[in-house]
Amino acid sequence: MSEFWLISAPGDKENLQALERMNTVTSKSNLSYNTKFTIPDFKVGTLDSLVGLSDELGKLDSFAESLIKRMAQSVVEVMEDAKGKVQENLLANGVDLTSFVTHFEWDMAKYPVKQPLVGVVDTLAKQLAQIETDLKSRTAAYNTLKTNLENLEKRSMGNLFTRTLSDIVSKEDFVLDSEYLITLLVIVPKQSYTQWQKTYESLSDMVVPRSTKLIAEDNEGGLFTVTLFRKVINDFKTKAKENKFTVREFYYDEKEIKREREEMTRLLSDKKQQYEGRKEGRKGKKEEEGKRERRERKKKTRSSSTLQNSCVALKKGSSTFPDHKVKVTPLGNPDRPTAGLTDRERESEGEGEGPLLRWLKVNFSEAFIAWIHIKALRVFVESVLRYGLPVNFQAVLLQPHKKSSTKRLREVLNSVFRHLDQVAAASLLDASVEIPGLQLSNQDYFPYVYFHIDLSLLD
């Protein structure tokens, strides 16, 4: 499942034992896979400031989730011809989203823990706001391009009465630069082809004999040329209409036709480049495959290293709670397990991609990373508000194995941590019990700190 539950409980002996019991039960019953979720110590400040931050982080959490979902959808739209490859382009710091969440480590370089919590939250908020601003402007430009192209494509896909004729007619079909003669285009129903051939010369005076030619047809009829003297145009149109022949208003303008064709080519090229980029910016197929193989080898090496070191106990003497060696390291550290690719590899990985897709991939990663940092901050703030000072709690990440097991998993958690809040625990069993001082539905509040992470961004 792409769903995670991020919970925390006090870090005293009794509650660490409760966490161990939870881990044992959920593992034996195959309810979830659990790992420690390491959160650094922050400058707490006053409890009043934490209450305000709790509200602000809730709003920022919702905003960040909405933003990354919009960005994911934008990737789908840009990759409309390769939708099967969308998921592999939605990465966080070069790895898939599940790996990033389960191997989360706080980014000390971007969000220093020595600064006040308010400063950390402000940095995250400004970063996400700037990404949203850029997303709006870039997607607006892309949508304008797409709309213009669709309008041109519609003109070339209609029937002979409505579609553009610039890709059908040629200079040789017309008498041009004549003071007296003009070539008209007439739409004739299919069942009337014979009638047209027999009567077009007599529909008016001064029609040039044998001047008609079929140059295009669709399911309903055909487009014929006919040449006549300019002074009988109106008379010819009237007689043609009486015989159910339609004169299409079109005058051959070589410059206008060339402009329209070039506009279509340009729009197609611009739209394609937003996804693929310019041909000269691409690497050869063999080189791309070589990069992919090197990347896979690195991932396998890192994965095997992580597996060998992933079983650190939740408490001393226990081996039931894997920890994935989560540590706080600066962004860009070459030993960082979540780095996946180096900056140079990520840069070369983007070669051959269009500017919009490349921007979306980079900034989706940035926004997703910020979102998980916000989740970590919410756990910290709510844990301090719930469990008090000094700061002492343990955060755990649970990944339910399947949708049908979530109800049972919730029951296990509520049972194990019932002692943390008897009123809340009772309210979960009896909907008539209200929790004093809280304006939340019973489904929103549990005896333990709980936050939900849903990675189903394309649903």
C-alpha positions as a printed NumPy array, in Angstrom:
array([[  0.   ,   0.   ,   0.   ],
       [  1.067,   3.591,  -0.575],
       [ -0.38 ,   4.624,   2.78 ],
       [  1.575,   5.388,   5.955],
       [  0.606,   6.147,   9.544],
       [  2.999,   8.381,  11.434],
       [  2.442,   8.047,  15.195],
       [  4.267,   8.931,  18.399],
       [  4.144,   7.903,  22.046],
       [  6.015,   9.125,  25.136],
       [  9.598,   7.897,  25.381],
       [  9.443,   6.594,  28.959],
       [  9.976,   2.926,  29.837],
       [  6.272,   2.059,  30.044],
       [  5.46 ,   3.482,  26.618],
       [  8.541,   2.055,  24.943],
       [  7.321,  -1.328,  26.148],
       [  3.892,  -0.485,  24.705],
       [  5.544,   0.282,  21.358],
       [  7.312,  -3.066,  21.511],
       [  4.003,  -4.823,  22.177],
       [  2.409,  -2.998,  19.25 ],
       [  5.276,  -3.979,  16.986],
       [  5.092,  -7.612,  18.054],
       [  1.33 ,  -7.859,  17.535],
       [  1.307,  -6.064,  14.173],
       [  4.231,  -8.132,  12.893],
       [  2.799, -11.491,  13.964],
       [ -0.613, -10.6  ,  12.549],
       [  0.969,  -9.227,   9.368],
       [ -0.88 ,  -5.933,   9.833],
       [  1.892,  -3.458,   9.076],
       [  5.593,  -2.907,   8.568],
       [  6.964,  -0.542,  11.224],
       [ 10.133,   1.553,  11.412],
       [ 11.429,   4.262,  13.717],
       [ 10.986,   7.785,  12.383],
       [ 13.813,   9.935,  13.71 ],
       [ 13.028,  13.584,  14.37 ],
       [ 15.744,  15.965,  15.631],
       [ 15.382,  18.096,  18.754],
       [ 14.156,  21.61 ,  18.024],
       [ 14.053,  24.798,  20.037],
       [ 10.673,  24.443,  21.681],
       [  9.922,  28.04 ,  22.657],
       [  6.715,  28.696,  24.591],
       [  3.671,  26.454,  24.675],
       [  1.577,  29.344,  23.325],
       [  3.809,  29.573,  20.261],
       [  3.5  ,  25.798,  19.771],
       [ -0.299,  26.031,  19.787],
       [ -0.128,  28.676,  17.059],
       [  2.385,  26.598,  15.092],
       [  0.121,  23.562,  15.358],
       [ -2.659,  25.409,  13.497],
       [ -0.243,  26.881,  10.94 ],
       [  1.387,  23.502,  10.25 ],
       [ -2.03 ,  21.923,   9.713],
       [ -2.808,  24.455,   6.987],
       [  0.679,  24.144,   5.487],
       [  0.368,  20.354,   5.449],
       [ -2.867,  20.525,   3.438],
       [ -1.391,  23.129,   1.087],
       [  1.754,  21.056,   0.45 ],
       [ -0.248,  17.899,  -0.256],
       [ -2.522,  19.775,  -2.654],
       [  0.499,  21.295,  -4.409],
       [  2.314,  18.005,  -5.013],
       [ -0.906,  16.421,  -6.298],
       [ -1.313,  19.287,  -8.763],
       [  2.307,  18.88 ,  -9.849],
       [  1.855,  15.134, -10.286],
       [ -1.199,  15.792, -12.458],
       [  0.796,  18.306, -14.496],
       [  3.408,  15.61 , -15.148],
       [  0.589,  13.348, -16.402],
       [ -0.62 ,  16.063, -18.775],
       [  2.847,  16.851, -20.138],
       [  3.615,  13.133, -20.594],
       [  0.301,  12.439, -22.328],
       [  2.045,  10.256, -24.921],
       [  3.95 ,   8.243, -22.279],
       [  1.583,   7.978, -19.318],
       [  2.95 ,   4.572, -18.393],
       [  6.22 ,   6.243, -17.384],
       [  4.725,   8.933, -15.142],
       [  5.345,   7.145, -11.839],
       [  9.05 ,   6.688, -12.522],
       [  9.34 ,  10.451, -12.994],
       [  7.762,  11.24 ,  -9.608],
       [ 10.821,  10.895,  -7.39 ],
       [ 12.092,  12.555,  -4.224],
       [ 15.81 ,  13.254,  -4.168],
       [ 16.377,  10.61 ,  -6.843],
       [ 14.521,   7.713,  -5.172],
       [ 10.922,   6.511,  -5.212],
       [  8.542,   8.152,  -2.749],
       [  8.095,   5.109,  -0.519],
       [ 11.864,   4.728,  -0.086],
       [ 12.218,   8.411,   0.746],
       [  9.524,   8.259,   3.429],
       [ 10.779,   5.037,   5.031],
       [ 14.388,   6.296,   4.992],
       [ 13.572,   9.869,   5.96 ],
       [ 16.309,  12.024,   7.432],
       [ 16.058,  15.655,   8.389],
       [ 17.825,  18.033,   5.997],
       [ 20.056,  20.087,   8.259],
       [ 21.389,  22.228,   5.407],
       [ 17.994,  23.525,   4.278],
       [ 16.196,  23.571,   7.597],
       [ 18.718,  24.116,  10.445],
       [ 17.359,  22.883,  13.781],
       [ 19.279,  25.554,  15.685],
       [ 16.906,  28.254,  14.501],
       [ 13.507,  28.696,  16.181],
       [ 10.681,  26.472,  14.979],
       [  8.871,  29.522,  13.627],
       [ 11.829,  30.169,  11.322],
       [ 11.845,  26.581,  10.037],
       [  8.112,  26.725,   9.304],
       [  8.496,  30.107,   7.593],
       [ 11.269,  28.728,   5.34 ],
       [  9.069,  25.81 ,   4.31 ],
       [  6.065,  28.051,   3.685],
       [  8.049,  30.461,   1.491],
       [  9.616,  27.604,  -0.474],
       [  6.233,  26.031,  -1.241],
       [  4.635,  29.385,  -2.07 ],
       [  7.384,  30.126,  -4.62 ],
       [  6.978,  26.689,  -6.212],
       [  3.217,  27.242,  -6.504],
       [  3.734,  30.67 ,  -8.111],
       [  6.134,  29.209, -10.67 ],
       [  3.814,  26.25 , -11.274],
       [  0.901,  28.566, -12.07 ],
       [  2.864,  30.638, -14.577],
       [  4.469,  27.641, -16.285],
       [  1.284,  25.585, -16.541],
       [ -0.639,  28.637, -17.769],
       [  1.867,  29.109, -20.599],
       [  1.715,  25.387, -21.427],
       [ -2.092,  25.334, -21.374],
       [ -2.213,  28.36 , -23.699],
       [  0.123,  26.574, -26.09 ],
       [ -1.957,  23.393, -25.841],
       [ -5.221,  25.278, -26.431],
       [ -3.858,  27.079, -29.484],
       [ -2.649,  23.791, -30.908],
       [ -5.967,  22.075, -30.218],
       [ -7.816,  24.878, -31.967],
       [ -5.598,  24.5  , -35.03 ],
       [ -5.986,  20.726, -34.935],
       [ -9.781,  21.059, -34.755],
       [ -9.707,  23.226, -37.845],
       [ -7.845,  20.496, -39.696],
       [-10.116,  17.689, -38.474],
       [-13.583,  19.005, -39.348],
       [-15.559,  18.313, -42.501],
       [-15.094,  20.16 , -45.779],
       [-17.498,  22.899, -44.672],
       [-15.48 ,  23.906, -41.588],
       [-11.933,  22.581, -41.706],
       [ -8.931,  24.56 , -42.859],
       [ -7.978,  23.996, -46.472],
       [ -4.355,  25.097, -46.208],
       [ -3.131,  21.497, -46.047],
       [ -5.375,  20.381, -48.942],
       [ -5.059,  22.931, -51.708],
       [ -1.989,  23.821, -53.721],
       [ -1.015,  26.715, -55.923],
       [ -1.587,  24.638, -59.059],
       [ -5.302,  24.28 , -58.228],
       [ -5.995,  27.993, -58.836],
       [ -5.857,  30.609, -61.543],
       [ -3.932,  33.398, -59.821],
       [ -3.07 ,  36.997, -60.631],
       [ -5.758,  37.258, -63.309],
       [ -7.742,  40.43 , -63.728],
       [-10.747,  38.593, -65.171],
       [-10.686,  34.971, -64.011],
       [-11.054,  33.421, -60.56 ],
       [-11.106,  29.846, -59.226],
       [-13.808,  28.895, -56.707],
       [-14.037,  25.844, -54.456],
       [-17.38 ,  24.022, -54.432],
       [-18.517,  21.289, -52.014],
       [-20.609,  18.68 , -53.838],
       [-22.521,  15.849, -52.071],
       [-21.206,  12.441, -53.069],
       [-24.471,  11.376, -54.633],
       [-24.385,  14.518, -56.846],
       [-20.943,  14.072, -58.455],
       [-22.452,  13.096, -61.827],
       [-24.913,  15.971, -61.736],
       [-22.097,  18.393, -60.991],
       [-19.996,  17.217, -63.889],
       [-22.972,  17.583, -66.258],
       [-24.244,  20.971, -65.082],
       [-21.437,  23.11 , -63.615],
       [-20.582,  24.724, -66.965],
       [-24.189,  25.855, -67.444],
       [-24.865,  27.145, -63.922],
       [-23.867,  30.593, -65.193],
       [-22.472,  32.336, -68.184],
       [-18.734,  32.637, -68.544],
       [-17.736,  29.398, -66.747],
       [-14.507,  28.009, -68.187],
       [-15.213,  24.597, -69.789],
       [-13.474,  21.552, -68.341],
       [-12.097,  23.622, -65.459],
       [-13.398,  21.462, -62.612],
       [-11.215,  19.049, -60.657],
       [-11.818,  16.965, -57.516],
       [ -9.049,  17.851, -55.039],
       [-10.353,  16.345, -51.755],
       [-13.274,  14.445, -50.301],
       [-14.63 ,  13.198, -46.992],
       [-17.484,  10.859, -46.039],
       [-20.132,  13.362, -47.095],
       [-18.854,  14.924, -50.264],
       [-16.035,  16.233, -52.397],
       [-14.24 ,  19.546, -52.927],
       [-14.166,  20.608, -56.579],
       [-12.489,  23.551, -58.266],
       [-14.194,  25.604, -60.962],
       [-12.857,  28.608, -62.881],
       [-15.065,  31.43 , -64.124],
       [-15.106,  35.157, -64.853],
       [-15.121,  37.381, -61.775],
       [-18.209,  39.341, -62.85 ],
       [-20.478,  36.253, -62.657],
       [-19.425,  35.099, -59.156],
       [-22.693,  36.087, -57.454],
       [-24.863,  34.583, -60.169],
       [-22.865,  31.332, -60.033],
       [-23.176,  31.111, -56.226],
       [-26.956,  31.572, -56.409],
       [-27.426,  28.887, -59.062],
       [-25.044,  26.51 , -57.239],
       [-27.036,  26.869, -53.998],
       [-30.289,  26.078, -55.883],
       [-28.678,  22.799, -56.988],
       [-27.402,  22.008, -53.455],
       [-23.807,  22.78 , -54.331],
       [-22.013,  24.935, -51.716],
       [-19.371,  27.468, -52.696],
       [-16.726,  27.5  , -49.951],
       [-15.51 ,  31.037, -49.229],
       [-11.794,  30.636, -49.835],
       [ -9.25 ,  32.687, -51.718],
       [ -5.776,  31.335, -52.172],
       [ -3.21 ,  33.44 , -50.302],
       [  0.179,  31.804, -50.422],
       [  1.607,  33.875, -47.566],
       [ -1.365,  33.172, -45.278],
       [ -1.288,  29.433, -46.03 ],
       [  2.443,  29.312, -45.373],
       [  1.959,  31.208, -42.093],
       [ -0.762,  28.79 , -40.953],
       [  1.334,  25.757, -41.791],
       [  4.339,  27.193, -39.992],
       [  2.182,  28.029, -36.964],
       [  0.964,  24.443, -36.736],
       [  4.512,  23.103, -37.06 ],
       [  5.807,  25.537, -34.438],
       [  3.065,  24.731, -31.934],
       [  3.574,  20.991, -32.377],
       [  7.307,  21.441, -31.925],
       [  6.925,  23.69 , -28.86 ],
       [  4.479,  21.298, -27.201],
       [  6.71 ,  18.31 , -27.884],
       [  9.761,  20.127, -26.554],
       [  8.029,  20.778, -23.232],
       [  8.203,  17.02 , -22.744],
       [ 11.145,  15.812, -24.855],
       [ 13.395,  18.822, -25.33 ],
       [ 15.398,  19.554, -28.444],
       [ 16.87 ,  16.648, -30.349],
       [ 20.348,  18.074, -30.152],
       [ 20.055,  18.022, -26.344],
       [ 19.522,  14.271, -26.215],
       [ 22.038,  11.546, -25.558],
       [ 22.241,   8.488, -27.748],
       [ 20.159,   5.473, -26.877],
       [ 23.17 ,   3.401, -25.86 ],
       [ 24.449,   6.141, -23.58 ],
       [ 21.029,   6.416, -21.896],
       [ 20.965,   2.663, -21.339],
       [ 24.475,   2.818, -19.905],
       [ 23.431,   5.524, -17.438],
       [ 20.412,   3.46 , -16.424],
       [ 22.569,   0.397, -15.778],
       [ 25.059,   2.387, -13.675],
       [ 22.172,   3.856, -11.691],
       [ 20.701,   0.413, -11.018],
       [ 24.083,  -0.871,  -9.834],
       [ 24.363,   2.039,  -7.39 ],
       [ 20.871,   1.425,  -6.074],
       [ 21.595,  -2.276,  -5.557],
       [ 24.844,  -1.503,  -3.76 ],
       [ 23.13 ,   0.989,  -1.469],
       [ 20.176,  -1.312,  -0.886],
       [ 22.407,  -4.204,   0.178],
       [ 24.344,  -1.873,   2.478],
       [ 21.112,  -0.603,   4.02 ],
       [ 19.761,  -4.123,   4.526],
       [ 22.911,  -5.169,   6.384],
       [ 22.543,  -2.259,   8.806],
       [ 18.795,  -1.836,   9.098],
       [ 17.924,  -3.729,  12.25 ],
       [ 18.735,  -1.337,  15.07 ],
       [ 16.561,  -2.046,  18.101],
       [ 13.921,   0.322,  19.358],
       [ 15.42 ,  -0.11 ,  22.798],
       [ 18.526,  -1.845,  24.019],
       [ 18.321,  -5.62 ,  24.004],
       [ 15.42 ,  -5.818,  21.518],
       [ 15.592,  -6.61 ,  17.805],
       [ 11.938,  -6.326,  16.861],
       [ 11.893,  -2.739,  15.611],
       [ 13.987,  -2.03 ,  12.454],
       [ 15.307,   1.491,  12.244],
       [ 16.942,   1.808,   8.749],
       [ 19.915,   3.672,  10.309],
       [ 18.137,   7.014,   9.994],
       [ 20.526,   9.845,  10.801],
       [ 20.531,  13.617,  10.46 ],
       [ 22.981,  14.622,   7.703],
       [ 23.307,  17.616,   5.392],
       [ 21.825,  17.54 ,   1.891],
       [ 24.332,  16.346,  -0.692],
       [ 26.322,  14.121,   1.675],
       [ 27.791,  11.379,  -0.569],
       [ 27.02 ,   8.737,   2.069],
       [ 23.402,   9.742,   2.311],
       [ 21.322,   6.603,   1.571],
       [ 18.38 ,   8.512,   0.105],
       [ 20.472,  10.525,  -2.319],
       [ 20.018,   7.991,  -5.116],
       [ 21.851,  10.115,  -7.71 ],
       [ 24.583,  12.718,  -7.482],
       [ 23.84 ,  16.279,  -8.564],
       [ 25.796,  15.718, -11.793],
       [ 23.928,  12.482, -12.516],
       [ 20.592,  14.183, -11.857],
       [ 21.597,  17.023, -14.173],
       [ 22.593,  14.655, -16.977],
       [ 19.463,  12.613, -16.3  ],
       [ 17.441,  15.684, -17.262],
       [ 19.177,  16.022, -20.63 ],
       [ 16.81 ,  15.236, -23.454],
       [ 13.792,  16.357, -21.45 ],
       [ 11.76 ,  19.451, -22.193],
       [ 11.985,  22.467, -19.867],
       [  8.525,  22.036, -18.338],
       [  8.936,  18.333, -17.553],
       [ 12.418,  18.945, -16.18 ],
       [ 11.131,  21.777, -13.97 ],
       [  8.21 ,  19.664, -12.756],
       [ 10.465,  16.747, -11.805],
       [ 12.933,  18.911,  -9.884],
       [ 10.31 ,  20.957,  -8.067],
       [  8.007,  18.015,  -7.388],
       [ 10.942,  16.476,  -5.548],
       [ 11.527,  19.699,  -3.601],
       [  7.849,  20.058,  -2.69 ],
       [  7.51 ,  16.415,  -1.635],
       [ 10.614,  16.606,   0.543],
       [  9.234,  19.772,   2.165],
       [  5.9  ,  18.005,   2.769],
       [  7.508,  15.125,   4.676],
       [  9.512,  17.642,   6.729],
       [  6.199,  19.317,   7.602],
       [  4.847,  15.941,   8.742],
       [  7.901,  15.531,  10.977],
       [  7.367,  19.01 ,  12.444],
       [  3.704,  18.257,  13.119],
       [  4.641,  15.106,  15.018],
       [  7.19 ,  17.045,  17.085],
       [  4.84 ,  19.928,  17.92 ],
       [  1.828,  17.719,  18.71 ],
       [  3.966,  15.358,  20.808],
       [  5.284,  18.227,  22.94 ],
       [  1.774,  19.657,  23.341],
       [  0.335,  16.225,  24.15 ],
       [  3.092,  14.708,  26.303],
       [  4.652,  17.836,  27.806],
       [  8.211,  18.871,  28.625],
       [ 11.003,  17.868,  28.674],
       [ 10.813,  16.615,  25.101],
       [ 10.741,  12.806,  25.247],
       [  8.803,  10.828,  22.666],
       [  9.332,   8.163,  20.037],
       [  7.909,   8.514,  16.517],
       [  7.134,   5.4  ,  14.485],
       [  6.152,   4.986,  10.833],
       [  3.631,   2.238,  10.093],
       [  2.863,   0.964,   6.612],
       [ -0.36 ,  -1.094,   6.598],
       [  0.057,  -4.21 ,   4.487],
       [ -3.392,  -4.036,   2.921],
       [ -6.541,  -1.931,   3.024],
       [ -8.575,  -4.618,   4.747],
       [ -6.171,  -4.708,   7.699],
       [ -6.421,  -1.014,   8.635],
       [ -9.443,  -1.467,  10.913],
       [ -7.717,  -4.223,  12.884],
       [ -4.503,  -2.18 ,  13.007],
       [ -6.389,   0.771,  14.463],
       [ -7.932,  -1.472,  17.109],
       [ -4.479,  -2.738,  18.123],
       [ -3.108,   0.807,  18.43 ],
       [ -6.105,   2.011,  20.446],
       [ -5.794,  -0.95 ,  22.779],
       [ -2.03 ,  -0.652,  23.308],
       [ -2.094,   3.122,  23.933],
       [ -5.443,   3.316,  25.722],
       [ -3.685,   4.381,  28.922],
       [ -2.466,   7.635,  27.322],
       [ -5.962,   9.13 ,  27.208],
       [ -8.813,   7.149,  28.748],
       [-11.452,   9.654,  27.617],
       [-10.274,   9.56 ,  23.998],
       [-10.073,   5.771,  24.082],
       [-13.626,   5.56 ,  25.418],
       [-14.873,   7.972,  22.766],
       [-13.533,   5.708,  20.044],
       [-15.801,   2.961,  21.361],
       [-18.762,   5.204,  22.161],
       [-19.547,   8.025,  19.706],
       [-21.697,   9.769,  22.362],
       [-18.65 ,  10.514,  24.533],
       [-17.261,  13.994,  23.892],
       [-13.639,  14.985,  24.382],
       [-13.533,  18.131,  26.577],
       [-11.921,  21.172,  24.996],
       [-11.622,  19.705,  21.493],
       [-13.772,  20.598,  18.485],
       [-12.876,  17.419,  16.61 ],
       [-14.876,  14.424,  15.524],
       [-13.925,  11.187,  17.24 ],
       [-12.373,   9.947,  14.018],
       [ -9.768,  12.756,  14.151],
       [ -8.433,  12.18 ,  17.652],
       [ -6.659,   9.168,  19.145],
       [ -4.88 ,   8.505,  22.456],
       [ -1.562,   8.788,  20.59 ],
       [ -0.293,  11.392,  18.127],
       [ -1.291,  10.327,  14.61 ],
       [ -0.805,  11.728,  11.105],
       [ -1.671,  10.142,   7.773],
       [  0.582,  10.075,   4.694],
       [ -1.026,   9.011,   1.418],
       [  1.271,   8.565,  -1.577],
       [ -1.582,   7.859,  -4.024],
       [ -1.01 ,  11.179,  -5.754],
       [ -2.552,  10.24 ,  -9.103],
       [ -5.86 ,   8.838,  -7.828]])
